[in-house]
Amino acid sequence: MSAPRRSLSPSGPQGQAFSRRRAVALAALVALPAVGLFRVQGSAMTVDEFEGRVDIGGRALYVESRGMGGPTVVFEAGYLGRSDVWSRDLKEPVGERTMVIPGVIPFARTFTYDRPGTIGEVNSALDPTGPEFLPSRSDPVPQPRTIRDVVDDLHTVLGVCDVPGPYVLVGHSLGGLSMRLYASTYPEDVVGLVLVDATSEYTYPEFKKALSPQDWARFDAMQTDHAALLDVYPEAEILFTAPEDEAETYTQMIEAEKASPLRPMPLVVLSHGIPFAKPFPDWPTETMEGIMTDLQVRQANLVPNGRHVVAARSGHNIHQDQPDLVIAAVQQVVEAVRDPSTWPIEATPAATPHARASDKILI
């Protein structure tokens, strides 16, 4: 299921509409001072731990690195998503569950960063006095951008921070697309992939084929109308412009995949089990979910022995709905990099909860 980058809603992340009240809260947050970069060295650490803002050539990106031991696990959030979506629990009170990055730190070094213009969600039920949402901690850049710009930023900041490779890349939604492009662009640096309901470059062309011209025009307008978002957050991330099926971001991925296919490596593809909400009443859910399922299997088949897992209790945000499943997938890939014998050529459901892309495993 190569998921659309949002919850199929023309409003903000997770379908929450932006409001003037949110704009006021955002303005207050933007005025806060930047976090200073600091490093902590310990005798047991193989690399510095650090968090804060780092200069990448005239502007700063907010970064965090935790844990120890290679390969380094690099995380990329979905479209408009701030990096702490991998660490903050947006569904349960703090401490009730182990979220993804805290769950990976015990067995591997981790690295993540805020893309410019991203947003951190706030669950008002858990934090009734908190802000409406949190802006990116990185400096703004001119928008729109493309997925190639995202990859360039990531490559630059990994170098500036001297983050040791090789890397296992973990990407959610649009972040999965950028991680695939990174792996195709820098194949020598990447040894494993975990794609979390990752967007496919073919999702919207296939949607266009399946919809009537009228319904496609309606859906395309919903996906590429950024007016409400920009009204309250002028610096917001914009990576797609109409027409959606011809977006440069997708063209860049298609060209890269042809020029430099993924090298064989451990790959886990996690897909949502709970269908997306309908963007309009006559949305053909069964057809569109089928398209996304086929494209998720296609991603798992990009390398030999890729594993495809359907997260039966999850919507698009598997890292929030079933964080333990993402942690387990990352650990399997990390262990496979350290010891290739743990990644059997013919994995079966009887041997492991994950299996070859040809198998449909529900968890």
Helices and strands as residue ranges (DSSP letters): G 13-15, H 20-30, E 38-40, E 49-55, E 60-66, E 72-76, G 83-86, H 100-104, E 110-113, E 119-121, E 133-135, H 147-160, E 167-172, H 174-185, G 187-189, E 190-196, H 203-210, H 213-224, H 227-232, G 244-246, H 248-259, E 267-272, H 285-300, E 307-311, H 318-321, H 323-338, G 340-342, E 361-362
